[in-house]
Amino acid sequence: MARAKRQLIGKWNNDDGDTVWVYKAGRSFWISYGDGDHLCHPSIRNVSDTKREALIVFNINAPNFVSIG
């Protein structure tokens, strides 16, 4: 089974200049911050859930989402 290619769908950012990039690959979501990439837990089903995952994984609170594309 081939992996789905990741597609950039948006970014979470905050007033401190932190940016968490959000990608979608098939039914999965990926987030990245700095040099780190993270495949989100399967319970993450939409973009708003990736905000919570970014807080847990990268300890970044980024309240502003900007859609790309």
Secondary structure, 3 states (H helix, E strand, C coil): CCCCCCEEEEEEECCCCCEEEEEEECCEEEEEECCEEEECCCCCCCHHHHHHHHHHHHCCCCCEEEECC
